Amino acid sequence: MNTLSLLLRFPHYRFLRKISSKSFHSNFTPRSLFPYTQSFNSVCLYCTKWMLPASDLKRGMCYQATVDQQTQGLCDKEQRLVDKLYSGLIQGHRACLAEAITLVESTQSRKKEIAQVLIQKVLSYHREQEKLNKGKPLAFRVGLSGPPGAGKSTFIECFGKMLTDRGHKVSVLAVDPSSSTSGGSLLGDKTRMTELSRDMNAYIRPSPTRGTLGGVTRTTNEAILLCEGGGYDIILVETVGVGQSEFAVADMVDMFVLLLPPAGGDELQGIKRGIIEMADLVAITKADGDLVVPARRIQAEYVSAMKLLRKRSKVWRPKVMRISAKTGEGISDMWDKMTEFHDLMLTSGELTTKRQKQQKVWMWNLIQENMLDHFRSHLAVRDKIPLLEKKVLSGVLAPGLAADLLLKAFKDRP
Ligand SMILES: Nc1nc2c(ncn2[C@@H]2O[C@H](COP(=O)(O)OP(=O)(O)OP(=O)(O)O)[C@@H](O)[C@H]2O)c(=O)[nH]1
């Protein structure tokens, strides 16, 4: 479609060309876009909808619509909310942190847009602080996973208390993708971690994920950023070690720790081999009383098994330790190992590379998730799905052909 036919067919195109031109900044303030669009996101959708050539999108406002412009797309009330949450957050008010996390978890599209403005503000705060810190990240992000009953909550209670006693601010984000909007079983963590939840230097938050992996990625990643903005220098992301959530969590933390009970093979069946490969540290829990002997045996088994794994870092070899949250044994040593890992990763530059890769994975996970939603709800596809699925199930239609038909319908009708 050329420019002329676009102009004839869509008078909006003139408007879009105008906002994509250089004059946009001087003559066309974002505020004046408001009657047409609510925000930058909507403008982007608007551009895509009217098939603006990619070059125009590039040259035009997509690249120029910075956070400020996006911010100006908010109405006064929304702007006040962002300002209130932002300043409360960086001053360390827990209520603001809680409200900000609730905002990023929202499924309402407008609230999601407001949350993005807040996230951008927090990100620029991060950049400034990291610059002042000579490139040192604001927080140490640790993922904790293990099968149900491994002793994760008991460990976090004991470990978290030790850290706050040493002057750290600890945030615990509990991820449970099997849960629905309620937040699921991990919601119980607050009641199980009684001492830590009363500690003013600790913040415990279950992360409801609406049952999707994309949900884990989006809300948890953003909650991590907000907690860091709130001054928490250690972020513990807890997840149940069954399913896929631990892989998602491993992709958003600096160090991934696997907690395993001193139990036989049967009880560890749920643990996937892949997740052991992701672990930077394996801790055999409950190494006290009668369980010391089995804990030693399991430790030896894992030490030899992990020797066979491919080396993922040039500076770190995964360690296997024994701990007991009941007696406190091994907990302090474990923290020493964790800080050693953090220092080595930081000085070698591996931490920076890891975080950069994670940012990319985060972006693509979100795109994948949103694209699939978009595909499923597309007008030309939505109605065809049940019939084609039925045909595939009965063997009348090959899955490949059904997929081709749906993709064609999606491509042919914008
Ligand atoms: N002996 C001993 N028992 C422990 C220790 N840590 C936890 N336990 C016990 O193990 C059981 C499970 O502990 P939790 O901390 O609830 O385990 P979890 O991994 O959080 O469990 P889920 O929430 O089901 O995933 C509880 O009965 C604890 O009392 C420990 O260090 N030593």
The ligand as a Gaussian input file, in Angstrom:
#p B3LYP/6-31G(d) Opt

LIG

0 1
 N       14.487000     -31.619000      61.413000
 C       14.275000     -30.574000      60.639000
 N       13.043000     -30.371000      60.123000
 C       12.851000     -29.298000      59.342000
 C       13.895000     -28.391000      59.031000
 N       13.413000     -27.441000      58.203000
 C       12.110000     -27.735000      58.020000
 N       11.773000     -28.854000      58.685000
 C       10.441000     -29.484000      58.725000
 O       10.070000     -29.886000      57.418000
 C        8.694000     -29.684000      57.206000
 C        8.470000     -28.866000      55.936000
 O        9.083000     -27.596000      56.097000
 P        8.639000     -26.323000      55.267000
 O        9.566000     -25.229000      55.622000
 O        7.187000     -26.059000      55.445000
 O        8.897000     -26.833000      53.806000
 P        8.548000     -26.136000      52.415000
 O        9.570000     -26.574000      51.452000
 O        8.362000     -24.672000      52.596000
 O        7.171000     -26.811000      52.085000
 P        6.079000     -26.379000      50.950000
 O        5.555000     -25.047000      51.377000
 O        5.082000     -27.482000      51.023000
 O        6.794000     -26.321000      49.653000
 C        8.155000     -28.993000      58.451000
 O        7.522000     -29.944000      59.271000
 C        9.396000     -28.474000      59.145000
 O        9.266000     -28.440000      60.545000
 C       15.194000     -28.634000      59.614000
 O       16.171000     -27.906000      59.408000
 N       15.309000     -29.743000      60.388000

